[in-house]
Amino acid sequence: MNLYVIPHALNDMATKFAEFLAQGVAEMPDIDHVKWTTMPDLDEFLRRIMLRAAAQALCGPGLLEVCPSFAEDFWAYDVAFPTIFRRIPRVLAPKAYEARRKLQENMKRWHVWAMANFDWENQAAIEESWEPVYGSRLMRARVVMLRDSGMSLDGWAALDSGFIWTYPDDPTSGPIRKRDDPAIYQSKMMGKESRSRNAEDDAKATLITTGIQGHFYPFGGGIKICPGRYLAKQEVMIMVAILLRAYEPEAIFDRADMDQARTQTFDACSLVARLFREMHEPYHQDL
């Protein structure tokens, strides 16, 4: 699978992302070139247009056509994930588990539609870097892998729900994360020599690294490094280029919404901004 997420293999997917993002920007009805438009939450605006573009670039436009509530269900699951991750019982958090079920139902519905519309006998379509049914070659490779695994369609949907959720996520995520509540030891005995012999003599102890290769890297590394880091970097740069070409932005720093919890890497509060649409087209192939 890693062969499909290396830089040169992602060029066509990045190009499609740029096309879909530019299309989404051009179709935004609430931003014009006559007056400034205030966005109460710039993060919500960016998430909305970037998710649609990323989903279509990865899975093809059929995902949003077959699952019109995909974006809404995706972000509902994003909010619910910490609850599920902490293994809170279903009876205490039914909405969180319902959000997961809805996202998996979306993926299951898309798989059924794609299998009925893709011709696996067409070798040219299989080898295409991007086609409208499964989208990227990466998703076609995943389908082959899942089909050969012997899992049920529910299993496909569960795995792809997790894959889709992590796909547009922070490219610098990894096994090492800063603790939110670092321990601070203030005991007077800290740093002082003990007058008694240690309970266990570790003079002959050895360092064992079996099973942890590639773990202790900031931002991910080794065999655990984020495989989508190249595409995520391209998407960020494409987003900035297209939005700055399409809009004249102006940030309004209002940190009143500090109670809104998010699982992304953005600030915990919403960023208010004003946007003014430029007169030229938001995207060109040579951008």
NORMOUR-V682841 format. One record per pair of residues at least 4 apart in sequence whose C-alpha atoms are under 6 Angstrom apart, sorted by the first residue. I is the first residue (numbers start at 1). J is the second residue. If there is no record, write none. Layout:
BEGIN
i=I j=J
i=I j=J
END
This chain:
BEGIN
i=4 j=9
i=4 j=138
i=5 j=10
i=7 j=230
i=13 j=57
i=16 j=57
i=17 j=21
i=17 j=53
i=17 j=54
i=17 j=57
i=18 j=22
i=20 j=53
i=21 j=53
i=22 j=282
i=22 j=283
i=31 j=37
i=32 j=277
i=33 j=276
i=33 j=277
i=36 j=275
i=36 j=276
i=37 j=274
i=37 j=275
i=38 j=273
i=38 j=274
i=39 j=272
i=39 j=273
i=39 j=274
i=40 j=272
i=41 j=270
i=41 j=271
i=41 j=272
i=42 j=271
i=42 j=272
i=46 j=50
i=47 j=51
i=50 j=54
i=51 j=55
i=55 j=59
i=56 j=60
i=56 j=61
i=58 j=135
i=58 j=136
i=59 j=134
i=59 j=135
i=60 j=132
i=60 j=133
i=60 j=134
i=60 j=135
i=62 j=66
i=63 j=67
i=63 j=110
i=64 j=68
i=67 j=106
i=70 j=74
i=73 j=103
i=76 j=99
i=77 j=81
i=77 j=99
i=77 j=100
i=80 j=96
i=81 j=85
i=83 j=88
i=90 j=94
i=104 j=157
i=104 j=158
i=104 j=161
i=107 j=157
i=108 j=157
i=110 j=114
i=114 j=118
i=114 j=133
i=129 j=137
i=130 j=135
i=130 j=136
i=130 j=137
i=131 j=135
i=143 j=147
i=151 j=155
i=157 j=161
i=160 j=164
i=163 j=167
i=171 j=229
i=171 j=232
i=172 j=219
i=173 j=219
i=174 j=219
i=174 j=220
i=175 j=220
i=176 j=218
i=214 j=221
i=214 j=222
i=214 j=223
i=214 j=224
i=217 j=221
i=220 j=225
i=221 j=225
i=235 j=239
i=239 j=243
i=240 j=244
i=242 j=282
i=243 j=247
i=245 j=282
i=246 j=277
i=246 j=278
i=246 j=282
i=247 j=275
i=247 j=276
i=247 j=277
i=247 j=278
i=248 j=275
i=248 j=276
i=249 j=274
i=249 j=275
i=250 j=273
i=250 j=274
i=251 j=273
i=252 j=272
i=252 j=273
i=257 j=269
i=258 j=269
END
